[in-house]
């Protein structure tokens, strides 16, 4: 049977298809999460039928870039194909171009590359960093994966922070996080981009409303010197973003350590450190999974 492809642009029809075909329960597959980044982009869903199977390729058109992206844009990650990967070659004439998918799941891409003539369209770019809490069970077990010297230096730094700083947990967002980032990174900070800030705050508003947000603040006396936020979704603890005053030594390290303790104590199965900024993440002995970028011109 030939493949049949229907283009769907109505947002309500797209929502129905999304909930029907969404393959995996994770925060980046939540319709409301991806909707935070819609911001005027035009939905462009490909509803695919072949034999007795169906699938979905959820896209949107970015008029500014004049290109197609996965629905949700580039902020959500660990993306995958929502149809049998063996269909990719046959689907190719129906896929609009130019198109780019970022931070794609290695298993889905692996299946696609195994069964497709489009192998050269997949490029390994970046990693997803993970702390498999379920494997370690206890923080001490995780720290035992560090070299003796690394573990000693880390705990020494943490103990110094404990003696100098205090911390507070809450479920409220504080935009001072954005200011910390702008001060540190200037125009290179995402928070110097008005569009990003607008979309990011929509995400924060949603996860706060759903009681998924957790905020950690570190103080020296009464002075706020660091913030790190995370999203708690199902059995996963996602370390989302943070900022701190760089003149205070090891504050960033302390923020990460306290979130790790929290994730273990609260019984999550996995702590997701997301992609990007691999330098400091490599220092935490995290597991990592290859991400891919898929491009069609």
ChimeraX attribute file (.defattr): number of C-alpha atoms within 10 A of each C-alpha:
attribute: neighborCount
match mode: 1-to-1
recipient: residues
	/A:1	7
	/A:2	8
	/A:3	14
	/A:4	14
	/A:5	19
	/A:6	12
	/A:7	15
	/A:8	17
	/A:9	16
	/A:10	12
	/A:11	13
	/A:12	10
	/A:13	11
	/A:14	22
	/A:15	16
	/A:16	11
	/A:17	19
	/A:18	20
	/A:19	12
	/A:20	11
	/A:21	16
	/A:22	18
	/A:23	13
	/A:24	12
	/A:25	10
	/A:26	13
	/A:27	20
	/A:28	17
	/A:29	21
	/A:30	16
	/A:31	17
	/A:32	16
	/A:33	18
	/A:34	20
	/A:35	16
	/A:36	19
	/A:37	23
	/A:38	17
	/A:39	12
	/A:40	10
	/A:41	18
	/A:42	17
	/A:43	24
	/A:44	22
	/A:45	26
	/A:46	23
	/A:47	19
	/A:48	20
	/A:49	17
	/A:50	13
	/A:51	9
	/A:52	6
	/A:53	10
	/A:54	16
	/A:55	20
	/A:56	22
	/A:57	23
	/A:58	25
	/A:59	25
	/A:60	22
	/A:61	23
	/A:62	17
	/A:63	11
	/A:64	7
	/A:65	9
	/A:66	11
	/A:67	15
	/A:68	24
	/A:69	25
	/A:70	23
	/A:71	25
	/A:72	25
	/A:73	22
	/A:74	15
	/A:75	13
	/A:76	20
	/A:77	20
	/A:78	21
	/A:79	21
	/A:80	22
	/A:81	20
	/A:82	18
	/A:83	19
	/A:84	14
	/A:85	19
	/A:86	14
	/A:87	16
	/A:88	18
	/A:89	14
	/A:90	12
	/A:91	16
	/A:92	12
	/A:93	9
	/A:94	15
	/A:95	17
	/A:96	16
	/A:97	16
	/A:98	14
	/A:99	18
	/A:100	17
	/A:101	21
	/A:102	24
	/A:103	25
	/A:104	26
	/A:105	20
	/A:106	19
	/A:107	13
	/A:108	18
	/A:109	23
	/A:110	14
	/A:111	14
	/A:112	21
	/A:113	18
	/A:114	12
	/A:115	14
	/A:116	15
	/A:117	11
	/A:118	16
	/A:119	14
	/A:120	10
	/A:121	14
	/A:122	19
	/A:123	15
	/A:124	15
	/A:125	15
	/A:126	19
	/A:127	23
	/A:128	22
	/A:129	22
	/A:130	21
	/A:131	21
	/A:132	17
	/A:133	21
	/A:134	14
	/A:135	11
	/A:136	16
	/A:137	15
	/A:138	14
	/A:139	16
	/A:140	9
	/A:141	12
	/A:142	17
	/A:143	18
	/A:144	11
	/A:145	14
	/A:146	15
	/A:147	11
	/A:148	11
	/A:149	8
	/A:150	14
	/A:151	14
	/A:152	13
	/A:153	12
	/A:154	19
	/A:155	14
	/A:156	12
	/A:157	16
	/A:158	18
	/A:159	12
	/A:160	13
	/A:161	20
	/A:162	12
	/A:163	8
	/A:164	10
	/A:165	18
	/A:166	14
	/A:167	16
	/A:168	10
	/A:169	15
	/A:170	12
	/A:171	16
	/A:172	16
	/A:173	18
	/A:174	15
	/A:175	11
	/A:176	16
	/A:177	21
	/A:178	20
	/A:179	18
	/A:180	21
	/A:181	21
	/A:182	18
	/A:183	15
	/A:184	15
	/A:185	13
	/A:186	13
	/A:187	12
	/A:188	11
	/A:189	15
	/A:190	16
	/A:191	20
	/A:192	17
	/A:193	12
	/A:194	10
	/A:195	12
	/A:196	14
	/A:197	15
	/A:198	14
	/A:199	18
	/A:200	17
	/A:201	15
	/A:202	17
	/A:203	18
	/A:204	19
	/A:205	16
	/A:206	16
	/A:207	21
	/A:208	16
	/A:209	12
	/A:210	11
	/A:211	14
	/A:212	18
	/A:213	23
	/A:214	22
	/A:215	19
	/A:216	22
	/A:217	21
	/A:218	23
	/A:219	16
	/A:220	14
	/A:221	10
	/A:222	9
	/A:223	9
	/A:224	16
	/A:225	22
	/A:226	24
	/A:227	28
	/A:228	24
	/A:229	26
	/A:230	23
	/A:231	21
	/A:232	20
	/A:233	18
	/A:234	13
	/A:235	15
	/A:236	19
	/A:237	29
	/A:238	23
	/A:239	20
	/A:240	15
	/A:241	16
	/A:242	21
	/A:243	23
	/A:244	25
	/A:245	18
	/A:246	14
	/A:247	8
	/A:248	13
	/A:249	12
	/A:250	15
	/A:251	23
	/A:252	20
	/A:253	15
	/A:254	23
	/A:255	23
	/A:256	19
	/A:257	17
	/A:258	14
	/A:259	22
	/A:260	17
	/A:261	12
	/A:262	15
	/A:263	24
	/A:264	19
	/A:265	12
	/A:266	10
	/A:267	15
	/A:268	19
	/A:269	19
	/A:270	19
	/A:271	24
	/A:272	21
	/A:273	24
	/A:274	21
	/A:275	20
	/A:276	14
	/A:277	11
	/A:278	14
	/A:279	8
	/A:280	11
	/A:281	18
	/A:282	12
	/A:283	11
	/A:284	20
	/A:285	16
	/A:286	18
	/A:287	15
	/A:288	18
	/A:289	16
	/A:290	18
	/A:291	23
	/A:292	24
	/A:293	17
	/A:294	19
	/A:295	17
	/A:296	15
	/A:297	9
